Amino acid sequence: MTLDEQVEKIRSQQDFILFVKALAEDFKQNKDQWENQNISAYLETIGAWVADMDGYYANMGQPPPQNPSWRLFGQILLAAKIYE
């Protein structure tokens, strides 16, 4: 299962934990595919993506989430993999 598929299946805290582990493994195996390759850049990108996420959801034709969920946390972490 791809990370994109896995993030969409997050429904619980346990699902989120498994996703974070998969994300860490993806970094180890595919570091060259990550835009942000150090913790500082990754954390800055998380903040930037959250600041811009209303636009992301608008582009996807969806309303922005009003109540954070485990899946939203996973989506934020995944987006920071490639967001600049």
C-alpha angles and dihedrals in degrees: 000000000000122000089248090056093043095051091055090056095056108122104145145030090263091053089051092050091051090048093052089051090050090048091052091049090049089054091052093048101036107025091143089064093056117094092203110050102173132054095247094055092042093052092046089051092050089057093046093049093049089050089053100035095104087065091049092054092044089054089050090051092244132118115249113259114265096192117041116237135190087257092054090052088052092048090052093052092046093048090054088061091075108008116112 
